Amino acid sequence: MGSVELFVLAVGLSMDAFAIAVCKGLSVDKLKIKHYLSVGLWFGGAQAAMPLIGFILGSSFSALIERVDHWISFVLLVLIGLGMIKESRQEIRKLDASFTPRAMFPMAIADSIDALAAGVTLSFLNVKIVPAVLAVGITTFLFSILGLWLGNRFGTRYKAKAELSGGIILILIGTIVLLQHTGVL
């Protein structure tokens, strides 16, 4: 996986966090630096940790399924992408205005489950995990901050488009992985 593909994957994975941050921005009257840092660190940190965990898990059994790993990668990325597309069509709900760990931790973990599956996929592709984790974490950190600001300023206009775009990106990456490993590309 090249640096462009890695960046596209990082952007795709960060779209859920962006969408949640947009909703979080709706819940706050006046944003402060601590709000930006909270959203960026919680979502960026979780999105960086989960692919690492998935990579470790995937690496431990990748030799057993080496012949079908590209199919597993394809299926996981397509399922994640379809889930994001489905979420993009759902009604937007206003989130709690709290930025406490009790409020942020469950959202960050729930949001980053797809990154866990992506980490398993990265292990099958023999990707260097440190640059991948940094790319996903930093991209999500930045997109979360942007989403918080946009949600606070412009409302929910970007939430559905972000989730739809992220889903399409992940499906395309899965398709490219499959086509490359089957020799079509």
Rosetta blueprint (number, residue, H / E / L):
1 M L
2 G L
3 S H
4 V H
5 E H
6 L H
7 F H
8 V H
9 L H
10 A H
11 V H
12 G H
13 L H
14 S H
15 M H
16 D H
17 A H
18 F H
19 A H
20 I H
21 A H
22 V H
23 C H
24 K H
25 G H
26 L H
27 S L
28 V L
29 D L
30 K L
31 L L
32 K L
33 I H
34 K H
35 H H
36 Y H
37 L H
38 S H
39 V H
40 G H
41 L H
42 W H
43 F H
44 G H
45 G H
46 A H
47 Q H
48 A H
49 A H
50 M H
51 P H
52 L H
53 I H
54 G H
55 F H
56 I H
57 L H
58 G H
59 S H
60 S H
61 F H
62 S H
63 A H
64 L H
65 I H
66 E H
67 R H
68 V H
69 D H
70 H H
71 W H
72 I H
73 S H
74 F H
75 V H
76 L H
77 L H
78 V H
79 L H
80 I H
81 G H
82 L H
83 G H
84 M H
85 I H
86 K H
87 E H
88 S H
89 R L
90 Q L
91 E L
92 I L
93 R L
94 K L
95 L L
96 D L
97 A L
98 S L
99 F L
100 T L
101 P H
102 R H
103 A H
104 M H
105 F H
106 P H
107 M H
108 A H
109 I H
110 A H
111 D H
112 S L
113 I H
114 D H
115 A H
116 L H
117 A H
118 A H
119 G H
120 V H
121 T H
122 L H
123 S H
124 F H
125 L L
126 N L
127 V L
128 K L
129 I H
130 V H
131 P H
132 A H
133 V H
134 L H
135 A H
136 V H
137 G H
138 I H
139 T H
140 T H
141 F H
142 L H
143 F H
144 S H
145 I H
146 L H
147 G H
148 L H
149 W H
150 L H
151 G H
152 N H
153 R H
154 F H
155 G H
156 T H
157 R H
158 Y H
159 K H
160 A H
161 K H
162 A H
163 E H
164 L H
165 S H
166 G H
167 G H
168 I H
169 I H
170 L H
171 I H
172 L H
173 I H
174 G H
175 T H
176 I H
177 V H
178 L H
179 L H
180 Q H
181 H H
182 T L
183 G L
184 V L
185 L L
